[in-house]
Every structure is written in structure tokens, then in C-alpha cells.
Amino acid sequence: MREVFQQELAEVSNGLVEIARHVESAMQRAAVAFTNSDVALAEQVISDDARIDELAIALDEHTIEIIARQSPVARDLRLVVSALRISSSLERMGDLAAHIAALARYRFPGGVGPNTLRPVFAEMSRLDVAVARQLVALLDAGNDEETNRIADEIKASDTQIDDLHRSTFDALLSDDIQAQSVEVVDATLASRYFERFADHAVSIAQKVQYLTSGEWMQEKEPSTPVSPVTPGV
């Protein structure tokens, strides 16, 4: 029975890695669609988000079955409960990638937000793609040292994204920028989506570190959710 249980835990772990790979692909394509105003690629990201949702639901159901059948305790219980929370964050990251792609679709053939902010968004998207890649490596890490190193890299990238997020609002509130109201809405949503994507990655990193070290670090809560809207409508 113990061997069966360990195999089931491994399946949960592998399932999280699979979802993370889909999230990485979604953000990579969303970033390109956003930067290049590629409406066809944006449509792919939006359509493929359903697959991430399906994988997350299947993993959650499997994890709940494990709890019901195996009645795990101590570290095993923490692992399966954390898997449910990590799955939820990954699913939300997929949604955010789809929201970013949707902004590109709404503004096709033009770009999103004021021209002066597009270099900022290009850097935010680059960092988010790196965070998504690091997250896959984190969930597939083989030892505590590797886990901590990757988690620290994710947190460092998140700090840079936070700084860019603040700079976006500073720019939008300054007298130097000339933008229409729809451009301000677009820029505000885009910046929040990029920033929240990294926040969820930090939340996952902290959970994984806790599972490997047994020491809990103060978790960074993702920003207050913004309901997806159609800018300008």
C-alpha cells in the first residue's frame, strides 16, 4: 500500500510539472502576441487555456481521491494539500496569460497602451516568460539546494516586475504622457496581469520551499483580482 501511495504522490508531482509546462507555453505565446500584435497567436493562447483548466481539474480530483483513500498525515498531508493550492495558482496563471493575449486581440492591428510604455511591457513579458520557465524547473527540482536557488531566482524576477509595475502607474499619472482613456485602461490591465502572473509564481515557490525545508516564509499574496474586461467596450 505504501508503494502505491508513493506512486500516486509521484503522479501528482508530475501532473503539476505538466500543467506548469502548459503555462510556460501559454505565457511565451501570449508575450509574442502582445508584443507583435499577433492576433492568430493570441487566439491560440485563449483557446488553449481550456486545456490548462482541464488538467488542473483532473489533478485536483486525483488529489482529493488520494486524501479520501489514503488518509495521509504529517508531511504527506501537507504535500497533497499544497498540490491543490499550487494547481489553483497554475490555473490562474494560465488565465492571466489568456487575458494578456486577449488584450492583444482587442487592439489588433494596433498595439496595447501608449507607445512610450511598450518597452516596459516588453521587459515585463520577458521576465514573466523567464519566471514561467523557472517554475517548471522548480517543480521538477531534484534537491533542496536546487529548489532554493530557483525559488530565489523567481523572487528576484518578481521584484523587477513589481518595480516595472509601479513605474507604469507613475508614468500614467504623470503629465509627460499623452494617452487616450482606452490606452490608460489597456496599460493598467496589462501591467496588473503581468505583475500578478509573477505573484502567483512566488506563492508557488514559497509553498515548494516549505515542503522541502519545513520552514514557512511569509507568503506574498497575489494582488486583488481584476475581473477580465473588454477594454473600450
C-alpha positions as CSV (number, residue, x, y, z in Angstrom):
1,M,0.0,0.0,0.0
2,R,2.9,2.4,0.8
3,E,4.4,1.8,-2.6
4,V,1.1,2.5,-4.3
5,F,0.7,5.7,-2.2
6,Q,4.2,6.9,-3.2
7,Q,3.4,6.3,-6.8
8,E,0.3,8.3,-6.5
9,L,2.2,11.2,-5.0
10,A,4.7,11.0,-7.8
11,E,1.8,11.2,-10.3
12,V,0.6,14.4,-8.6
13,S,4.1,15.9,-8.7
14,N,4.4,15.0,-12.4
15,G,1.0,16.4,-13.1
16,L,2.0,19.8,-11.6
17,V,5.0,19.8,-13.8
18,E,2.9,19.1,-16.9
19,I,0.5,22.0,-16.0
20,A,3.4,24.3,-15.5
21,R,4.8,23.4,-18.9
22,H,1.5,24.4,-20.5
23,V,1.5,27.6,-18.5
24,E,5.0,28.4,-19.7
25,S,4.0,27.8,-23.3
26,A,0.9,30.0,-22.8
27,M,2.9,32.9,-21.5
28,Q,5.6,32.6,-24.2
29,R,3.0,32.8,-26.9
30,A,1.0,35.5,-25.1
31,A,4.1,37.6,-24.8
32,V,4.8,37.3,-28.5
33,A,1.2,38.0,-29.4
34,F,1.2,41.1,-27.1
35,T,4.4,42.5,-28.3
36,N,3.9,41.8,-32.1
37,S,0.1,42.3,-32.2
38,D,-0.2,38.7,-33.5
39,V,-3.9,38.1,-33.4
40,A,-3.7,34.5,-34.6
41,L,-1.3,33.6,-31.9
42,A,-3.4,35.4,-29.3
43,E,-6.4,33.3,-30.4
44,Q,-4.4,30.1,-29.9
45,V,-3.5,31.1,-26.3
46,I,-7.1,31.9,-25.4
47,S,-8.3,28.7,-27.0
48,D,-5.7,26.5,-25.3
49,D,-6.4,27.9,-21.8
50,A,-9.2,25.3,-21.6
51,R,-6.6,22.6,-21.7
52,I,-4.9,24.0,-18.6
53,D,-8.2,24.2,-16.8
54,E,-8.9,20.5,-17.7
55,L,-5.5,19.4,-16.4
56,A,-5.9,21.3,-13.2
57,I,-9.4,19.9,-12.6
58,A,-8.2,16.3,-13.3
59,L,-5.2,16.7,-10.9
60,D,-7.4,18.2,-8.2
61,E,-9.9,15.3,-8.5
62,H,-7.0,12.8,-8.3
63,T,-5.5,14.5,-5.3
64,I,-8.9,14.5,-3.5
65,E,-9.2,10.8,-4.2
66,I,-5.8,10.2,-2.6
67,I,-6.8,12.1,0.5
68,A,-10.1,10.1,0.7
69,R,-8.4,6.7,0.2
70,Q,-5.0,7.0,1.8
71,S,-5.8,9.4,4.7
72,P,-2.3,10.9,4.6
73,V,-0.8,12.6,7.7
74,A,2.1,14.9,8.6
75,R,4.3,15.7,5.6
76,D,2.3,13.6,3.1
77,L,-0.8,15.5,4.0
78,R,1.0,18.8,3.6
79,L,2.2,17.7,0.2
80,V,-1.2,16.8,-1.2
81,V,-2.9,19.9,0.2
82,S,-0.1,22.0,-1.2
83,A,-0.6,20.3,-4.5
84,L,-4.2,21.5,-4.6
85,R,-3.1,25.1,-3.9
86,I,-0.3,25.0,-6.4
87,S,-2.7,23.6,-9.0
88,S,-5.0,26.5,-8.4
89,S,-2.2,29.1,-8.8
90,L,-1.1,27.4,-12.0
91,E,-4.6,27.5,-13.4
92,R,-4.8,31.2,-12.5
93,M,-1.5,31.9,-14.3
94,G,-2.9,30.3,-17.4
95,D,-5.9,32.6,-17.1
96,L,-3.6,35.6,-16.9
97,A,-1.7,34.6,-20.0
98,A,-5.0,34.3,-21.8
99,H,-6.0,37.8,-20.5
100,I,-2.8,39.2,-21.9
101,A,-3.4,37.5,-25.2
102,A,-7.0,38.9,-25.2
103,L,-5.7,42.5,-24.9
104,A,-3.6,41.9,-28.0
105,R,-6.6,40.6,-29.8
106,Y,-8.8,43.5,-28.8
107,R,-6.4,46.1,-30.1
108,F,-5.3,44.3,-33.3
109,P,-3.9,45.6,-35.6
110,G,-2.6,48.2,-33.2
111,G,-0.6,47.8,-30.1
112,V,-1.7,47.8,-26.4
113,G,-1.3,51.0,-24.4
114,P,0.7,54.1,-25.1
115,N,3.7,53.8,-27.4
116,T,6.0,55.1,-24.6
117,L,5.1,52.2,-22.3
118,R,5.6,49.4,-24.8
119,P,9.3,48.9,-23.9
120,V,8.2,48.5,-20.3
121,F,5.7,45.8,-21.2
122,A,8.3,44.1,-23.4
123,E,10.5,43.8,-20.4
124,M,7.7,42.6,-18.1
125,S,6.7,40.0,-20.6
126,R,10.3,38.8,-20.9
127,L,10.6,38.5,-17.2
128,D,7.3,36.6,-16.9
129,V,8.4,34.1,-19.6
130,A,11.6,33.6,-17.5
131,V,9.5,33.1,-14.4
132,A,7.3,30.5,-16.1
133,R,10.4,28.6,-17.2
134,Q,11.9,28.8,-13.7
135,L,8.7,27.5,-12.3
136,V,8.8,24.4,-14.4
137,A,12.4,23.8,-13.2
138,L,11.3,24.4,-9.6
139,L,8.5,21.8,-9.6
140,D,10.9,19.3,-11.3
141,A,13.9,20.1,-9.0
142,G,15.8,17.2,-7.6
143,N,17.1,18.5,-4.3
144,D,16.7,21.3,-1.7
145,E,19.7,23.3,-2.9
146,E,18.3,23.4,-6.4
147,T,14.9,24.3,-5.1
148,N,16.1,27.2,-3.0
149,R,18.3,28.5,-5.9
150,I,15.4,28.5,-8.4
151,A,12.9,29.9,-5.8
152,D,15.3,32.8,-5.2
153,E,15.6,33.5,-8.9
154,I,11.8,33.6,-9.2
155,K,11.6,36.1,-6.3
156,A,14.3,38.3,-7.8
157,S,12.4,38.4,-11.1
158,D,9.2,39.2,-9.3
159,T,10.9,42.2,-7.6
160,Q,11.9,43.5,-11.0
161,I,8.4,43.1,-12.3
162,D,7.0,44.9,-9.2
163,D,9.3,47.8,-10.0
164,L,8.2,47.9,-13.6
165,H,4.5,47.7,-12.5
166,R,5.0,50.7,-10.2
167,S,6.8,52.6,-13.0
168,T,3.8,52.0,-15.3
169,F,1.4,53.7,-12.8
170,D,3.9,56.5,-12.2
171,A,4.0,57.1,-16.0
172,L,0.3,57.0,-16.4
173,L,-0.2,59.5,-13.6
174,S,2.5,61.9,-14.9
175,D,1.9,65.0,-17.0
176,D,4.5,63.8,-19.5
177,I,2.4,61.1,-21.1
178,Q,-0.3,61.8,-23.6
179,A,-2.8,58.9,-23.8
180,Q,-6.4,58.3,-24.6
181,S,-8.6,56.9,-21.9
182,V,-8.7,53.5,-23.6
183,E,-4.9,53.4,-23.7
184,V,-4.8,54.1,-20.0
185,V,-7.2,51.2,-19.3
186,D,-5.3,48.9,-21.5
187,A,-2.0,49.8,-19.9
188,T,-3.4,49.4,-16.4
189,L,-4.8,46.0,-17.1
190,A,-1.7,44.7,-18.9
191,S,0.6,45.8,-16.1
192,R,-1.6,44.2,-13.5
193,Y,-1.8,40.9,-15.4
194,F,2.0,40.7,-15.9
195,E,2.5,41.6,-12.2
196,R,0.0,39.1,-10.8
197,F,1.4,36.3,-13.0
198,A,4.7,36.6,-11.2
199,D,3.0,36.9,-7.8
200,H,1.4,33.5,-8.2
201,A,4.8,32.1,-9.2
202,V,6.3,33.5,-5.9
203,S,3.4,31.9,-4.0
204,I,4.1,28.5,-5.5
205,A,7.9,28.9,-4.8
206,Q,7.2,29.6,-1.2
207,K,5.0,26.5,-0.9
208,V,7.6,24.3,-2.5
209,Q,10.3,25.7,-0.2
210,Y,8.2,24.9,2.8
211,L,7.7,21.3,1.6
212,T,11.4,20.8,1.2
213,S,12.7,22.7,4.3
214,G,9.8,22.5,6.7
215,E,10.3,26.3,7.3
216,W,7.5,28.6,6.3
217,M,8.4,32.0,4.9
218,Q,5.9,34.9,4.7
219,E,3.9,34.3,1.6
220,K,3.3,37.1,-0.9
221,E,-0.4,37.3,-1.6
222,P,-1.3,37.9,-5.2
223,S,-2.8,41.3,-5.9
224,T,-6.5,41.8,-5.6
225,P,-8.0,40.2,-8.7
226,V,-9.1,42.3,-11.5
227,S,-12.1,41.0,-13.4
228,P,-11.3,40.5,-17.1
229,V,-13.0,43.1,-19.2
230,T,-13.1,44.1,-22.8
231,P,-11.1,47.4,-22.9
232,G,-13.0,50.2,-24.6
233,V,-16.4,48.4,-24.5
